[in-house]
Amino acid sequence: MELRGKQKRYLRARAHSYRPVFSVGKNGLTEAWLNQLAGALDNHELLKINIQQNSDATTAEAKEFIEPNTDIQVVQTIGRVLVLFKVSSEADKREISDTVKKI
């Protein structure tokens, strides 16, 4: 699903109170980390990740690593925090994506 402006605005508002669940540390961006992230997004659909100070990766590098290699979309970038969205593969966990489709 390609997100439009109003849909991104809804997701940003919804994620405002969330705390970052995943971090990019000194090990950087790896396939194993990306697989764990995709699995978590399958359960939650909307997450925040944090890029730690000791990481060599930047937010732009993280975005360029995540989006082409998966169907995860970066909704927002604030400093070292990224808000990510992915439609769940399980129908009973698609609460957020069902709402986004209606917008």
N, CA, C and O atoms as CSV, one atom per row, in Angstrom:
chain,resi,resn,atom,element,x,y,z
A,1,MET,N,N,0.846,-1.175,0.000
A,1,MET,CA,C,0.000,0.000,0.000
A,1,MET,C,C,0.896,1.245,0.000
A,1,MET,O,O,1.755,1.391,0.870
A,2,GLU,N,N,0.701,2.119,-0.951
A,2,GLU,CA,C,1.436,3.386,-0.994
A,2,GLU,C,C,0.637,4.411,-0.195
A,2,GLU,O,O,-0.547,4.619,-0.457
A,3,LEU,N,N,1.273,5.040,0.762
A,3,LEU,CA,C,0.584,5.948,1.671
A,3,LEU,C,C,0.462,7.343,1.088
A,3,LEU,O,O,1.399,7.866,0.485
A,4,ARG,N,N,-0.714,7.941,1.278
A,4,ARG,CA,C,-0.948,9.320,0.886
A,4,ARG,C,C,-0.697,10.225,2.090
A,4,ARG,O,O,-0.458,9.740,3.196
A,5,GLY,N,N,-0.750,11.522,1.877
A,5,GLY,CA,C,-0.451,12.501,2.915
A,5,GLY,C,C,-1.316,12.375,4.160
A,5,GLY,O,O,-0.805,12.394,5.280
A,6,LYS,N,N,-2.624,12.247,3.968
A,6,LYS,CA,C,-3.522,12.145,5.121
A,6,LYS,C,C,-3.287,10.856,5.894
A,6,LYS,O,O,-3.406,10.829,7.119
A,7,GLN,N,N,-2.956,9.796,5.183
A,7,GLN,CA,C,-2.688,8.526,5.846
A,7,GLN,C,C,-1.408,8.618,6.680
A,7,GLN,O,O,-1.362,8.127,7.808
A,8,LYS,N,N,-0.389,9.236,6.131
A,8,LYS,CA,C,0.855,9.420,6.889
A,8,LYS,C,C,0.613,10.299,8.112
A,8,LYS,O,O,1.156,10.038,9.185
A,9,ARG,N,N,-0.192,11.327,7.952
A,9,ARG,CA,C,-0.497,12.213,9.077
A,9,ARG,C,C,-1.204,11.443,10.191
A,9,ARG,O,O,-0.905,11.649,11.367
A,10,TYR,N,N,-2.139,10.559,9.833
A,10,TYR,CA,C,-2.820,9.731,10.821
A,10,TYR,C,C,-1.823,8.825,11.542
A,10,TYR,O,O,-1.864,8.710,12.767
A,11,LEU,N,N,-0.927,8.181,10.789
A,11,LEU,CA,C,0.050,7.275,11.387
A,11,LEU,C,C,1.027,8.021,12.285
A,11,LEU,O,O,1.400,7.514,13.343
A,12,ARG,N,N,1.446,9.211,11.884
A,12,ARG,CA,C,2.335,10.007,12.734
A,12,ARG,C,C,1.651,10.362,14.048
A,12,ARG,O,O,2.267,10.287,15.112
A,13,ALA,N,N,0.379,10.749,13.977
A,13,ALA,CA,C,-0.369,11.094,15.187
A,13,ALA,C,C,-0.536,9.876,16.089
A,13,ALA,O,O,-0.421,9.973,17.311
A,14,ARG,N,N,-0.804,8.749,15.480
A,14,ARG,CA,C,-0.997,7.515,16.264
A,14,ARG,C,C,0.306,7.078,16.943
A,14,ARG,O,O,0.282,6.566,18.062
A,15,ALA,N,N,1.430,7.279,16.273
A,15,ALA,CA,C,2.723,6.840,16.803
A,15,ALA,C,C,3.338,7.852,17.771
A,15,ALA,O,O,4.378,7.577,18.370
A,16,HIS,N,N,2.716,9.001,17.928
A,16,HIS,CA,C,3.295,10.055,18.760
A,16,HIS,C,C,3.634,9.584,20.172
A,16,HIS,O,O,4.703,9.906,20.691
A,17,SER,N,N,2.753,8.839,20.783
A,17,SER,CA,C,2.968,8.416,22.170
A,17,SER,C,C,3.780,7.122,22.286
A,17,SER,O,O,4.091,6.693,23.398
A,18,TYR,N,N,4.124,6.503,21.173
A,18,TYR,CA,C,4.892,5.255,21.195
A,18,TYR,C,C,6.335,5.521,21.621
A,18,TYR,O,O,6.878,6.600,21.387
A,19,ARG,N,N,6.932,4.535,22.238
A,19,ARG,CA,C,8.360,4.560,22.551
A,19,ARG,C,C,9.080,3.689,21.528
A,19,ARG,O,O,8.514,2.707,21.049
A,20,PRO,N,N,10.334,4.037,21.183
A,20,PRO,CA,C,11.077,3.186,20.240
A,20,PRO,C,C,11.230,1.764,20.758
A,20,PRO,O,O,11.598,1.552,21.913
A,21,VAL,N,N,10.947,0.793,19.899
A,21,VAL,CA,C,10.995,-0.618,20.262
A,21,VAL,C,C,12.312,-1.249,19.825
A,21,VAL,O,O,12.864,-2.092,20.532
A,22,PHE,N,N,12.810,-0.846,18.673
A,22,PHE,CA,C,14.056,-1.377,18.134
A,22,PHE,C,C,15.112,-0.285,18.108
A,22,PHE,O,O,14.797,0.904,18.055
A,23,SER,N,N,16.371,-0.709,18.147
A,23,SER,CA,C,17.489,0.220,18.069
A,23,SER,C,C,18.490,-0.259,17.033
A,23,SER,O,O,18.637,-1.457,16.790
A,24,VAL,N,N,19.167,0.690,16.434
A,24,VAL,CA,C,20.302,0.385,15.570
A,24,VAL,C,C,21.531,0.764,16.376
A,24,VAL,O,O,21.741,1.937,16.685
A,25,GLY,N,N,22.336,-0.220,16.713
A,25,GLY,CA,C,23.505,0.014,17.548
A,25,GLY,C,C,24.790,-0.018,16.758
A,25,GLY,O,O,24.818,0.258,15.559
A,26,LYS,N,N,25.863,-0.365,17.466
A,26,LYS,CA,C,27.181,-0.356,16.833
A,26,LYS,C,C,27.345,-1.465,15.792
A,26,LYS,O,O,28.238,-1.387,14.949
A,27,ASN,N,N,26.496,-2.498,15.839
A,27,ASN,CA,C,26.549,-3.551,14.820
A,27,ASN,C,C,25.987,-3.083,13.485
A,27,ASN,O,O,26.221,-3.705,12.449
A,28,GLY,N,N,25.256,-1.999,13.519
A,28,GLY,CA,C,24.727,-1.413,12.286
A,28,GLY,C,C,23.504,-2.141,11.755
A,28,GLY,O,O,22.791,-2.827,12.487
A,29,LEU,N,N,23.288,-1.970,10.471
A,29,LEU,CA,C,22.115,-2.528,9.792
A,29,LEU,C,C,22.484,-3.875,9.185
A,29,LEU,O,O,23.363,-3.958,8.327
A,30,THR,N,N,21.807,-4.929,9.634
A,30,THR,CA,C,22.086,-6.274,9.142
A,30,THR,C,C,20.793,-6.932,8.683
A,30,THR,O,O,19.698,-6.470,9.005
A,31,GLU,N,N,20.930,-8.009,7.931
A,31,GLU,CA,C,19.765,-8.768,7.470
A,31,GLU,C,C,19.003,-9.384,8.645
A,31,GLU,O,O,17.773,-9.417,8.637
A,32,ALA,N,N,19.727,-9.869,9.651
A,32,ALA,CA,C,19.079,-10.469,10.826
A,32,ALA,C,C,18.239,-9.422,11.555
A,32,ALA,O,O,17.114,-9.704,11.967
A,33,TRP,N,N,18.781,-8.221,11.713
A,33,TRP,CA,C,18.048,-7.141,12.366
A,33,TRP,C,C,16.800,-6.791,11.555
A,33,TRP,O,O,15.729,-6.561,12.116
A,34,LEU,N,N,16.950,-6.754,10.236
A,34,LEU,CA,C,15.825,-6.432,9.359
A,34,LEU,C,C,14.733,-7.497,9.434
A,34,LEU,O,O,13.548,-7.169,9.389
A,35,ASN,N,N,15.118,-8.759,9.546
A,35,ASN,CA,C,14.139,-9.844,9.678
A,35,ASN,C,C,13.383,-9.744,10.996
A,35,ASN,O,O,12.174,-9.977,11.030
A,36,GLN,N,N,14.069,-9.402,12.074
A,36,GLN,CA,C,13.405,-9.223,13.366
A,36,GLN,C,C,12.439,-8.043,13.313
A,36,GLN,O,O,11.334,-8.102,13.852
A,37,LEU,N,N,12.873,-6.977,12.659
A,37,LEU,CA,C,12.024,-5.794,12.524
A,37,LEU,C,C,10.755,-6.120,11.737
A,37,LEU,O,O,9.660,-5.716,12.129
A,38,ALA,N,N,10.896,-6.842,10.640
A,38,ALA,CA,C,9.737,-7.225,9.823
A,38,ALA,C,C,8.780,-8.111,10.609
A,38,ALA,O,O,7.563,-7.980,10.479
A,39,GLY,N,N,9.324,-9.012,11.423
A,39,GLY,CA,C,8.479,-9.866,12.262
A,39,GLY,C,C,7.704,-9.074,13.299
A,39,GLY,O,O,6.529,-9.344,13.547
A,40,ALA,N,N,8.362,-8.096,13.904
A,40,ALA,CA,C,7.686,-7.257,14.899
A,40,ALA,C,C,6.604,-6.410,14.242
A,40,ALA,O,O,5.531,-6.218,14.814
A,41,LEU,N,N,6.878,-5.907,13.052
A,41,LEU,CA,C,5.877,-5.108,12.349
A,41,LEU,C,C,4.705,-5.955,11.877
A,41,LEU,O,O,3.604,-5.434,11.703
A,42,ASP,N,N,4.917,-7.235,11.668
A,42,ASP,CA,C,3.811,-8.131,11.334
A,42,ASP,C,C,2.817,-8.209,12.492
A,42,ASP,O,O,1.617,-8.378,12.277
A,43,ASN,N,N,3.319,-8.087,13.708
A,43,ASN,CA,C,2.452,-8.133,14.887
A,43,ASN,C,C,1.843,-6.784,15.242
A,43,ASN,O,O,0.713,-6.724,15.725
A,44,HIS,N,N,2.579,-5.699,15.007
A,44,HIS,CA,C,2.138,-4.385,15.495
A,44,HIS,C,C,1.749,-3.391,14.407
A,44,HIS,O,O,0.981,-2.469,14.680
A,45,GLU,N,N,2.243,-3.541,13.205
A,45,GLU,CA,C,1.999,-2.685,12.042
A,45,GLU,C,C,2.636,-1.293,12.123
A,45,GLU,O,O,2.974,-0.720,11.088
A,46,LEU,N,N,2.804,-0.750,13.303
A,46,LEU,CA,C,3.362,0.593,13.457
A,46,LEU,C,C,4.348,0.590,14.610
A,46,LEU,O,O,3.992,0.234,15.734
A,47,LEU,N,N,5.589,0.985,14.341
A,47,LEU,CA,C,6.650,0.974,15.354
A,47,LEU,C,C,7.546,2.182,15.199
A,47,LEU,O,O,7.598,2.817,14.146
A,48,LYS,N,N,8.252,2.484,16.277
A,48,LYS,CA,C,9.329,3.460,16.230
A,48,LYS,C,C,10.638,2.724,16.450
A,48,LYS,O,O,10.709,1.789,17.247
A,49,ILE,N,N,11.676,3.153,15.738
A,49,ILE,CA,C,13.015,2.639,15.998
A,49,ILE,C,C,13.935,3.815,16.283
A,49,ILE,O,O,13.698,4.932,15.825
A,50,ASN,N,N,14.981,3.548,17.041
A,50,ASN,CA,C,15.924,4.564,17.452
A,50,ASN,C,C,17.306,4.209,16.921
A,50,ASN,O,O,17.714,3.049,16.979
A,51,ILE,N,N,18.017,5.184,16.412
A,51,ILE,CA,C,19.403,4.974,15.998
A,51,ILE,C,C,20.278,5.522,17.116
A,51,ILE,O,O,20.287,6.727,17.371
A,52,GLN,N,N,21.004,4.646,17.774
A,52,GLN,CA,C,21.798,5.034,18.933
A,52,GLN,C,C,22.978,5.912,18.535
A,52,GLN,O,O,23.402,5.930,17.380
A,53,GLN,N,N,23.499,6.642,19.526
A,53,GLN,CA,C,24.608,7.563,19.285
A,53,GLN,C,C,25.870,6.848,18.810
A,53,GLN,O,O,26.629,7.399,18.013
A,54,ASN,N,N,26.103,5.616,19.294
A,54,ASN,CA,C,27.320,4.892,18.929
A,54,ASN,C,C,27.212,4.161,17.592
A,54,ASN,O,O,28.148,3.471,17.188
A,55,SER,N,N,26.099,4.302,16.915
A,55,SER,CA,C,25.898,3.644,15.626
A,55,SER,C,C,26.572,4.437,14.515
A,55,SER,O,O,26.592,5.668,14.531
A,56,ASP,N,N,27.121,3.708,13.552
A,56,ASP,CA,C,27.720,4.354,12.381
A,56,ASP,C,C,26.658,4.738,11.357
A,56,ASP,O,O,26.917,5.559,10.478
A,57,ALA,N,N,25.470,4.154,11.462
A,57,ALA,CA,C,24.391,4.400,10.500
A,57,ALA,C,C,23.687,5.727,10.798
A,57,ALA,O,O,23.543,6.129,11.953
A,58,THR,N,N,23.258,6.384,9.737
A,58,THR,CA,C,22.457,7.597,9.878
A,58,THR,C,C,20.997,7.256,9.597
A,58,THR,O,O,20.692,6.149,9.153
A,59,THR,N,N,20.101,8.192,9.851
A,59,THR,CA,C,18.683,7.945,9.577
A,59,THR,C,C,18.455,7.755,8.079
A,59,THR,O,O,17.630,6.933,7.678
A,60,ALA,N,N,19.169,8.498,7.261
A,60,ALA,CA,C,19.020,8.349,5.803
A,60,ALA,C,C,19.493,6.972,5.347
A,60,ALA,O,O,18.857,6.351,4.496
A,61,GLU,N,N,20.601,6.492,5.903
A,61,GLU,CA,C,21.093,5.159,5.554
A,61,GLU,C,C,20.115,4.085,6.007
A,61,GLU,O,O,19.885,3.109,5.292
A,62,ALA,N,N,19.535,4.260,7.199
A,62,ALA,CA,C,18.561,3.290,7.700
A,62,ALA,C,C,17.343,3.248,6.786
A,62,ALA,O,O,16.843,2.172,6.460
A,63,LYS,N,N,16.872,4.410,6.378
A,63,LYS,CA,C,15.714,4.477,5.484
A,63,LYS,C,C,16.029,3.803,4.149
A,63,LYS,O,O,15.210,3.053,3.618
A,64,GLU,N,N,17.207,4.070,3.613
A,64,GLU,CA,C,17.610,3.472,2.335
A,64,GLU,C,C,17.857,1.976,2.443
A,64,GLU,O,O,17.781,1.270,1.437
A,65,PHE,N,N,18.149,1.476,3.633
A,65,PHE,CA,C,18.333,0.041,3.839
A,65,PHE,C,C,16.996,-0.671,4.019
A,65,PHE,O,O,16.805,-1.779,3.516
A,66,ILE,N,N,16.078,-0.039,4.732
A,66,ILE,CA,C,14.799,-0.672,5.074
A,66,ILE,C,C,13.841,-0.716,3.888
A,66,ILE,O,O,13.341,-1.786,3.542
A,67,GLU,N,N,13.579,0.425,3.262
A,67,GLU,CA,C,12.522,0.501,2.243
A,67,GLU,C,C,12.768,-0.358,1.003
A,67,GLU,O,O,11.836,-1.041,0.580
A,68,PRO,N,N,13.953,-0.374,0.390
A,68,PRO,CA,C,14.115,-1.205,-0.813
A,68,PRO,C,C,14.142,-2.706,-0.532
A,68,PRO,O,O,13.783,-3.501,-1.401
A,69,ASN,N,N,14.561,-3.102,0.667
A,69,ASN,CA,C,14.723,-4.526,0.978
A,69,ASN,C,C,13.481,-5.176,1.572
A,69,ASN,O,O,13.442,-6.398,1.711
A,70,THR,N,N,12.469,-4.394,1.925
A,70,THR,CA,C,11.244,-4.929,2.535
A,70,THR,C,C,10.050,-4.134,2.012
A,70,THR,O,O,10.204,-3.221,1.201
A,71,ASP,N,N,8.858,-4.496,2.489
A,71,ASP,CA,C,7.671,-3.712,2.170
A,71,ASP,C,C,7.303,-2.777,3.320
A,71,ASP,O,O,6.151,-2.361,3.446
A,72,ILE,N,N,8.278,-2.452,4.149
A,72,ILE,CA,C,8.111,-1.515,5.265
A,72,ILE,C,C,8.261,-0.098,4.719
A,72,ILE,O,O,9.135,0.176,3.897
A,73,GLN,N,N,7.393,0.797,5.191
A,73,GLN,CA,C,7.460,2.189,4.766
A,73,GLN,C,C,7.867,3.072,5.936
A,73,GLN,O,O,7.382,2.898,7.054
A,74,VAL,N,N,8.751,4.011,5.675
A,74,VAL,CA,C,9.139,4.992,6.678
A,74,VAL,C,C,8.123,6.117,6.606
A,74,VAL,O,O,8.005,6.801,5.589
A,75,VAL,N,N,7.388,6.301,7.699
A,75,VAL,CA,C,6.332,7.306,7.741
A,75,VAL,C,C,6.899,8.657,8.145
A,75,VAL,O,O,6.475,9.692,7.633
A,76,GLN,N,N,7.869,8.646,9.075
A,76,GLN,CA,C,8.392,9.896,9.603
A,76,GLN,C,C,9.803,9.692,10.127
A,76,GLN,O,O,10.149,8.614,10.610
A,77,THR,N,N,10.608,10.728,10.028
A,77,THR,CA,C,11.940,10.731,10.596
A,77,THR,C,C,12.066,11.977,11.459
A,77,THR,O,O,11.885,13.097,10.981
A,78,ILE,N,N,12.379,11.773,12.739
A,78,ILE,CA,C,12.602,12.896,13.649
A,78,ILE,C,C,13.938,12.656,14.333
A,78,ILE,O,O,14.063,11.752,15.159
A,79,GLY,N,N,14.924,13.454,13.995
A,79,GLY,CA,C,16.242,13.276,14.595
A,79,GLY,C,C,16.778,11.886,14.301
A,79,GLY,O,O,17.029,11.546,13.145
A,80,ARG,N,N,16.954,11.079,15.344
A,80,ARG,CA,C,17.481,9.723,15.204
A,80,ARG,C,C,16.392,8.669,15.391
A,80,ARG,O,O,16.687,7.506,15.663
A,81,VAL,N,N,15.135,9.081,15.245
A,81,VAL,CA,C,14.000,8.179,15.422
A,81,VAL,C,C,13.228,8.073,14.104
A,81,VAL,O,O,12.960,9.080,13.448
A,82,LEU,N,N,12.878,6.843,13.726
A,82,LEU,CA,C,12.073,6.604,12.527
A,82,LEU,C,C,10.767,5.934,12.929
A,82,LEU,O,O,10.750,5.058,13.794
A,83,VAL,N,N,9.681,6.348,12.302
A,83,VAL,CA,C,8.382,5.713,12.482
A,83,VAL,C,C,8.149,4.838,11.257
A,83,VAL,O,O,8.207,5.317,10.124
A,84,LEU,N,N,7.885,3.546,11.489
A,84,LEU,CA,C,7.749,2.572,10.403
A,84,LEU,C,C,6.357,1.967,10.378
A,84,LEU,O,O,5.732,1.781,11.421
A,85,PHE,N,N,5.872,1.659,9.168
A,85,PHE,CA,C,4.559,1.053,8.990
A,85,PHE,C,C,4.648,-0.087,7.990
A,85,PHE,O,O,5.336,0.009,6.974
A,86,LYS,N,N,3.940,-1.165,8.294
A,86,LYS,CA,C,3.838,-2.304,7.379
A,86,LYS,C,C,2.491,-2.976,7.620
A,86,LYS,O,O,2.097,-3.187,8.767
A,87,VAL,N,N,1.795,-3.307,6.560
A,87,VAL,CA,C,0.522,-4.018,6.674
A,87,VAL,C,C,0.825,-5.441,7.136
A,87,VAL,O,O,1.679,-6.119,6.565
A,88,SER,N,N,0.123,-5.883,8.168
A,88,SER,CA,C,0.339,-7.212,8.720
A,88,SER,C,C,-0.114,-8.289,7.749
A,88,SER,O,O,-1.088,-8.114,7.016
A,89,SER,N,N,0.601,-9.401,7.754
A,89,SER,CA,C,0.218,-10.517,6.888
A,89,SER,C,C,-0.925,-11.326,7.509
A,89,SER,O,O,-1.558,-12.132,6.826
A,90,GLU,N,N,-1.189,-11.112,8.796
A,90,GLU,CA,C,-2.276,-11.814,9.487
A,90,GLU,C,C,-3.501,-10.904,9.548
A,90,GLU,O,O,-3.417,-9.779,10.038
A,91,ALA,N,N,-4.627,-11.387,9.054
A,91,ALA,CA,C,-5.843,-10.572,8.948
A,91,ALA,C,C,-6.349,-10.069,10.297
A,91,ALA,O,O,-6.890,-8.966,10.373
A,92,ASP,N,N,-6.185,-10.854,11.363
A,92,ASP,CA,C,-6.711,-10.439,12.664
A,92,ASP,C,C,-5.853,-9.369,13.335
A,92,ASP,O,O,-6.243,-8.846,14.379
A,93,LYS,N,N,-4.702,-9.032,12.769
A,93,LYS,CA,C,-3.825,-8.007,13.353
A,93,LYS,C,C,-3.774,-6.752,12.487
A,93,LYS,O,O,-2.848,-5.954,12.626
A,94,ARG,N,N,-4.729,-6.563,11.616
A,94,ARG,CA,C,-4.731,-5.434,10.689
A,94,ARG,C,C,-5.614,-4.285,11.151
A,94,ARG,O,O,-6.281,-3.662,10.325
A,95,GLU,N,N,-5.638,-3.996,12.406
A,95,GLU,CA,C,-6.474,-2.920,12.927
A,95,GLU,C,C,-6.055,-1.555,12.366
A,95,GLU,O,O,-6.897,-0.790,11.896
A,96,ILE,N,N,-4.768,-1.256,12.417
A,96,ILE,CA,C,-4.283,0.048,11.965
A,96,ILE,C,C,-4.406,0.181,10.453
A,96,ILE,O,O,-4.861,1.212,9.959
A,97,SER,N,N,-4.008,-0.847,9.714
A,97,SER,CA,C,-4.045,-0.751,8.254
A,97,SER,C,C,-5.473,-0.665,7.718
A,97,SER,O,O,-5.710,-0.021,6.697
A,98,ASP,N,N,-6.427,-1.306,8.396
A,98,ASP,CA,C,-7.821,-1.185,7.978
A,98,ASP,C,C,-8.310,0.250,8.131
A,98,ASP,O,O,-9.032,0.763,7.276
A,99,THR,N,N,-7.912,0.893,9.225
A,99,THR,CA,C,-8.278,2.293,9.439
A,99,THR,C,C,-7.610,3.185,8.402
A,99,THR,O,O,-8.237,4.107,7.880
A,100,VAL,N,N,-6.342,2.916,8.101
A,100,VAL,CA,C,-5.599,3.727,7.129
A,100,VAL,C,C,-6.228,3.616,5.746
A,100,VAL,O,O,-6.275,4.610,5.021
A,101,LYS,N,N,-6.715,2.431,5.354
A,101,LYS,CA,C,-7.333,2.261,4.042
A,101,LYS,C,C,-8.593,3.105,3.895
A,101,LYS,O,O,-8.928,3.535,2.791
A,102,LYS,N,N,-9.292,3.346,5.001
A,102,LYS,CA,C,-10.528,4.124,4.956
A,102,LYS,C,C,-10.280,5.618,4.831
A,102,LYS,O,O,-11.186,6.374,4.480
A,103,ILE,N,N,-9.057,6.046,5.116
A,103,ILE,CA,C,-8.740,7.489,5.082
A,103,ILE,C,C,-8.507,7.919,3.644
A,103,ILE,O,O,-8.227,9.090,3.387
